[in-house]
């Protein structure tokens, strides 16, 4: 959600569309009916939407108008594609490399070569850090399983494309930024602990470990890292019953909040010194088709004090759903949807 718009793929996956958050009405639509593969991924900045198509085309679209700004066809880059926007640069993968383009005009800025052991990496996200540093998490060899898939962090000079450092990591899809120089990611050597990484031009070093209890329930912001798995829950289907907050300086527990009996939390998000999280009944595969009621909780991120509770409309649980999560926060609105994207539900709450 940016500037009152919620951007998503079109139903046909042939483009992207922007919906007015306050009314739910479509504001603009950009599609490529000539594309047989459609949009694989896209990313959004304050001004630009950049979409990666499976046929190798990379497109920049103006956020306010939906008009195309530029496009680049990357040779030999067909197949599943990803993209990330960071520091005014649009990043995507190319054979044996990561490439960066100017987000507003599509100029080629640099090409960073990946290691020989990673000829086909997927760009998961990108972070522009001080000192002209971009940190780029990759998943390597997704399409070449015979080489062995692994996860990699690259530190790249975002003026020249020079690779300053590289290191193996775990679960780059789950990395979040916890501060100007702080990245938060699961610890590959001590699961399920969470690493707090200090990242600079010399490398990424572990400053602290939290005792967070899940790899897939992490949010960060305002000096706080969140986890929502109860370490004492050893049921067949884990339930996120214990919301925990850790300080990003030392990894120490700042506060925790337990859900009432029979209820659990969705994945939290942090914005403007507040934690936004959905509290809902336990859900299992047997709940498909059942109507549930859930609440949106707004908490003070520093203390866990409850600030607001909003009762959400009753909703029918779609197939195999694992619950409702807060998706995004922006422009005075909170978007909420099913974790597995089923059910076609997206709510925007003031």
C-alpha positions as CSV (number, residue, x, y, z in Angstrom):
1,X,0.0,0.0,0.0
2,X,1.5,3.3,-1.1
3,X,-0.1,6.8,-1.4
4,X,-3.6,5.4,-0.8
5,X,-3.3,2.6,-3.4
6,X,-3.0,-1.1,-3.0
7,X,-1.1,-2.7,-5.9
8,X,-1.5,-6.3,-6.9
9,X,-1.4,-8.6,-9.9
10,X,-4.4,-8.7,-12.2
11,X,-6.6,-11.7,-12.1
12,X,-5.2,-13.0,-15.4
13,X,-1.6,-12.4,-14.1
14,X,-0.9,-10.5,-17.3
15,X,-0.2,-7.3,-15.5
16,X,-0.6,-5.2,-12.3
17,X,-3.5,-3.0,-11.0
18,X,-3.8,-0.4,-8.4
19,X,-7.0,-0.2,-6.2
20,X,-8.1,2.8,-4.1
21,X,-7.6,1.6,-0.5
22,X,-10.5,3.7,0.8
23,X,-13.1,2.7,-1.8
24,X,-11.8,-0.7,-3.2
25,X,-12.3,0.6,-6.7
26,X,-9.7,0.1,-9.4
27,X,-7.6,3.2,-10.1
28,X,-5.5,2.0,-12.9
29,X,-4.5,-1.2,-14.7
30,X,-1.4,-2.1,-16.7
31,X,-1.4,-5.4,-18.7
32,X,0.5,-7.1,-21.4
33,X,-2.0,-9.2,-23.3
34,X,0.9,-10.4,-25.6
35,X,2.7,-12.1,-22.7
36,X,2.0,-15.8,-22.5
37,X,3.8,-16.1,-19.2
38,X,2.5,-13.2,-17.2
39,X,3.9,-11.4,-14.2
40,X,6.0,-13.5,-11.9
41,X,6.8,-10.9,-9.2
42,X,6.6,-7.1,-8.8
43,X,7.8,-4.5,-6.3
44,X,6.6,-1.0,-5.4
45,X,8.4,2.2,-4.2
46,X,7.0,5.6,-3.5
47,X,6.9,6.4,-7.2
48,X,7.3,3.3,-9.3
49,X,6.0,-0.2,-9.8
50,X,8.5,-2.6,-11.4
51,X,7.3,-6.0,-12.7
52,X,9.3,-9.0,-13.9
53,X,7.6,-11.2,-16.6
54,X,8.4,-14.8,-17.2
55,X,9.4,-14.1,-20.9
56,X,12.4,-12.0,-19.8
57,X,10.7,-8.5,-19.9
58,X,11.3,-6.1,-17.1
59,X,8.8,-3.2,-16.9
60,X,8.7,0.1,-14.9
61,X,5.2,1.6,-14.4
62,X,4.4,5.0,-12.9
63,X,2.6,4.4,-9.5
64,X,0.3,7.4,-9.8
65,X,-0.9,7.0,-13.3
66,X,-0.3,3.3,-14.3
67,X,1.5,4.5,-17.5
68,X,4.5,2.4,-18.6
69,X,7.8,4.3,-18.1
70,X,10.3,1.8,-19.7
71,X,10.9,-1.8,-20.4
72,X,14.0,-4.0,-20.9
73,X,14.1,-7.4,-22.4
74,X,16.8,-9.5,-20.7
75,X,18.2,-12.1,-23.0
76,X,18.3,-15.7,-21.8
77,X,16.4,-14.8,-18.6
78,X,13.2,-16.6,-19.3
79,X,11.5,-18.7,-16.7
80,X,10.4,-17.7,-13.2
81,X,11.6,-14.1,-12.5
82,X,11.9,-11.9,-9.4
83,X,12.6,-8.2,-8.7
84,X,13.2,-5.9,-5.8
85,X,13.4,-2.1,-5.5
86,X,16.0,-0.5,-3.2
87,X,17.5,3.0,-3.2
88,X,16.1,4.0,-6.5
89,X,17.3,0.9,-8.2
90,X,15.3,-2.0,-9.7
91,X,17.1,-5.3,-9.3
92,X,16.5,-8.6,-11.0
93,X,18.4,-11.7,-11.9
94,X,20.2,-12.4,-15.2
95,X,22.2,-15.6,-16.1
96,X,25.1,-15.7,-13.6
97,X,24.4,-12.2,-12.4
98,X,22.3,-9.7,-10.6
99,X,21.5,-6.6,-12.7
100,X,20.3,-3.1,-11.5
101,X,18.4,-0.6,-13.5
102,X,17.3,3.0,-12.7
103,X,13.7,2.7,-11.4
104,X,12.4,5.8,-13.3
105,X,14.0,5.4,-16.7
106,X,15.3,1.9,-16.9
107,X,18.9,2.8,-17.5
108,X,21.3,-0.1,-17.0
109,X,23.3,0.8,-13.9
110,X,25.5,-2.2,-13.0
111,X,25.9,-6.0,-13.3
112,X,27.1,-8.0,-10.3
113,X,28.4,-11.5,-11.1
114,X,27.2,-14.3,-8.8
115,X,29.6,-17.1,-7.8
116,X,30.2,-19.9,-10.2
117,X,28.3,-22.2,-7.8
118,X,25.3,-19.9,-8.3
119,X,24.6,-19.6,-12.0
120,X,20.9,-19.1,-11.6
121,X,20.0,-17.3,-8.4
122,X,16.6,-15.8,-7.6
123,X,16.7,-12.3,-6.1
124,X,14.5,-12.5,-3.0
125,X,14.7,-8.9,-1.8
126,X,17.2,-6.0,-1.6
127,X,18.2,-3.5,1.1
128,X,20.0,-0.2,0.4
129,X,22.2,0.5,3.4
130,X,24.4,3.5,4.2
131,X,27.8,3.6,2.5
132,X,26.5,2.8,-1.0
133,X,25.8,-0.8,0.0
134,X,23.1,-3.0,-1.2
135,X,22.5,-6.3,0.5
136,X,20.8,-8.9,-1.8
137,X,19.6,-12.2,-0.5
138,X,19.5,-14.9,-3.2
139,X,18.3,-18.5,-3.5
140,X,20.8,-20.3,-5.7
141,X,20.3,-23.1,-8.2
142,X,16.5,-23.3,-8.0
143,X,16.4,-24.5,-11.6
144,X,19.6,-26.6,-11.3
145,X,19.0,-29.0,-8.5
146,X,21.9,-31.1,-9.5
147,X,24.2,-28.3,-8.4
148,X,22.6,-28.1,-4.9
149,X,20.2,-25.3,-3.9
150,X,21.5,-23.0,-1.2
151,X,20.9,-19.5,0.2
152,X,23.4,-16.6,-0.3
153,X,23.8,-13.0,0.9
154,X,25.7,-10.6,-1.4
155,X,27.0,-7.3,-0.3
156,X,27.2,-5.1,-3.5
157,X,28.6,-1.6,-4.1
158,X,25.4,-0.1,-5.6
159,X,27.4,2.4,-7.7
160,X,29.7,0.0,-9.5
161,X,28.2,-3.5,-9.0
162,X,31.3,-4.8,-7.3
163,X,30.6,-7.7,-5.0
164,X,32.2,-6.7,-1.7
165,X,31.4,-9.9,0.2
166,X,29.3,-13.0,0.1
167,X,28.2,-15.5,2.7
168,X,25.8,-18.5,3.1
169,X,22.7,-17.9,5.1
170,X,19.3,-19.5,5.9
171,X,15.8,-18.7,4.6
172,X,16.4,-15.4,2.8
173,X,12.7,-15.1,2.1
174,X,12.2,-14.5,5.8
175,X,14.8,-11.7,6.2
176,X,13.5,-8.4,7.5
177,X,15.2,-5.1,8.2
178,X,15.5,-4.2,11.9
179,X,17.3,-0.8,11.6
180,X,19.7,1.3,9.6
181,X,22.5,-1.4,9.7
182,X,20.5,-4.3,11.2
183,X,19.1,-7.3,9.3
184,X,17.0,-10.0,11.0
185,X,17.1,-13.6,9.7
186,X,16.8,-17.1,11.0
187,X,20.1,-18.6,12.3
188,X,21.2,-21.5,10.0
189,X,23.3,-23.1,12.7
190,X,21.0,-22.7,15.7
191,X,17.4,-23.2,14.6
192,X,15.0,-21.9,15.6
193,X,16.9,-18.9,16.9
194,X,16.9,-15.5,15.0
195,X,20.1,-13.7,14.1
196,X,20.6,-9.9,14.4
197,X,23.1,-9.0,11.8
198,X,25.3,-5.9,11.6
199,X,25.7,-5.2,7.9
200,X,28.3,-2.9,6.4
201,X,30.8,-2.8,3.5
202,X,33.1,-5.2,5.3
203,X,30.5,-7.9,5.8
204,X,27.5,-9.1,7.9
205,X,28.3,-10.2,11.4
206,X,26.1,-11.6,14.1
207,X,25.5,-9.1,16.9
208,X,23.1,-11.1,18.9
209,X,20.7,-14.1,18.8
210,X,17.1,-13.8,20.0
211,X,15.3,-16.8,21.5
212,X,12.6,-16.4,18.9
213,X,10.7,-19.7,18.5
214,X,9.8,-19.7,14.8
215,X,11.4,-19.1,11.4
216,X,8.2,-17.9,9.7
217,X,6.8,-15.4,12.2
218,X,9.2,-12.4,12.1
219,X,8.6,-8.7,11.8
220,X,10.9,-5.9,12.8
221,X,10.8,-2.1,13.3
222,X,11.4,0.6,15.9
223,X,14.0,-1.4,17.7
224,X,11.7,-4.5,18.1
225,X,11.7,-8.0,16.5
226,X,8.5,-10.0,16.7
227,X,7.8,-13.8,16.9
228,X,4.5,-15.4,17.4
229,X,5.1,-19.1,18.0
230,X,4.5,-20.7,21.5
231,X,7.6,-22.8,22.3
232,X,5.4,-24.9,24.6
233,X,3.0,-25.8,21.9
234,X,3.9,-29.2,20.5
235,X,0.5,-30.0,18.9
236,X,0.2,-31.6,15.5
237,X,-0.6,-28.2,14.0
238,X,1.5,-25.4,15.6
239,X,-0.6,-22.4,16.8
240,X,0.8,-18.9,17.2
241,X,-0.3,-18.4,20.7
242,X,2.5,-16.4,22.3
243,X,3.4,-13.0,20.8
244,X,7.0,-12.1,21.8
245,X,9.0,-8.9,21.3
246,X,12.8,-8.8,21.4
247,X,15.1,-5.7,21.4
248,X,17.2,-5.4,18.2
249,X,20.2,-4.2,20.2
250,X,20.8,-7.3,22.4
251,X,18.1,-9.8,21.4
252,X,16.6,-9.8,24.9
253,X,12.9,-10.3,25.6
254,X,11.1,-7.0,25.8
255,X,7.5,-8.2,26.4
256,X,5.2,-11.1,25.6
257,X,1.4,-11.5,25.2
258,X,-0.4,-14.8,25.3
259,X,-3.6,-15.4,23.3
260,X,-6.8,-16.5,25.2
261,X,-7.5,-20.2,25.3
262,X,-8.6,-21.5,21.8
263,X,-7.2,-18.4,20.0
264,X,-4.0,-17.6,18.2
265,X,-2.2,-14.7,16.4
266,X,-1.5,-14.2,12.8
267,X,1.9,-12.9,11.6
268,X,2.4,-9.4,13.1
269,X,3.6,-6.2,11.3
270,X,5.2,-3.2,12.9
271,X,4.8,0.5,11.8
272,X,4.9,3.9,13.5
273,X,5.8,2.4,16.9
274,X,2.8,0.0,16.9
275,X,2.3,-3.7,16.4
276,X,-0.6,-4.8,14.2
277,X,-1.8,-8.4,14.5
278,X,-4.9,-10.5,14.0
279,X,-6.2,-12.6,16.9
280,X,-8.4,-15.4,15.7
281,X,-9.8,-18.9,16.7
282,X,-7.5,-21.9,16.2
283,X,-7.8,-23.1,12.6
284,X,-7.2,-26.6,11.2
285,X,-8.0,-28.2,7.9
286,X,-11.3,-29.3,9.3
287,X,-12.4,-25.6,9.5
288,X,-12.8,-25.2,5.8
289,X,-16.2,-23.5,5.0
290,X,-16.7,-22.4,8.6
291,X,-17.4,-18.7,9.3
292,X,-15.1,-17.2,11.9
293,X,-14.8,-13.8,13.7
294,X,-11.4,-12.3,14.4
295,X,-10.0,-9.1,15.9
296,X,-7.3,-6.7,14.7
297,X,-5.2,-5.7,17.7
298,X,-3.0,-2.6,17.8
299,X,-0.3,-2.7,20.5
300,X,2.4,-0.4,21.6
301,X,5.6,-1.9,20.2
302,X,7.8,-1.0,23.1
303,X,5.6,-2.3,25.9
304,X,2.9,-4.6,24.3
305,X,0.1,-2.4,25.8
306,X,-3.2,-2.8,24.0
307,X,-4.1,0.5,22.2
308,X,-7.1,-0.5,20.0
309,X,-9.2,-3.6,19.2
310,X,-11.2,-3.7,15.9
311,X,-13.8,-6.5,15.4
312,X,-13.5,-7.8,11.8
313,X,-16.4,-8.9,9.7
314,X,-17.3,-12.7,9.8
315,X,-15.4,-14.6,7.0
316,X,-15.6,-18.1,5.6
317,X,-12.4,-20.1,5.9
318,X,-11.1,-21.2,2.5
319,X,-9.5,-24.5,1.7
320,X,-6.3,-25.3,3.7
321,X,-6.1,-21.9,5.2
322,X,-3.7,-21.3,8.1
323,X,-5.3,-18.1,9.2
324,X,-5.4,-14.3,8.7
325,X,-2.3,-12.1,8.6
326,X,-1.7,-8.4,8.5
327,X,-0.3,-7.8,5.0
328,X,0.7,-4.2,4.9
329,X,0.3,-0.9,6.7
330,X,0.2,2.5,5.1
331,X,-1.7,5.8,4.6
332,X,-3.8,5.2,7.7
333,X,-5.0,1.8,6.5
334,X,-4.2,-1.8,7.4
335,X,-4.6,-4.6,4.8
336,X,-5.5,-8.1,6.0
337,X,-5.7,-11.4,4.0
338,X,-5.5,-15.2,4.3
339,X,-1.9,-16.4,4.8
340,X,-2.0,-18.8,1.8
341,X,-3.7,-16.3,-0.5
342,X,-6.8,-18.5,-0.8
343,X,-10.3,-17.2,-0.5
344,X,-9.8,-14.0,-2.4
345,X,-10.2,-11.9,0.7
346,X,-8.5,-8.6,1.3
347,X,-9.7,-6.1,3.9
348,X,-8.5,-2.6,4.4
349,X,-9.2,-1.3,7.9
350,X,-8.8,2.3,9.1
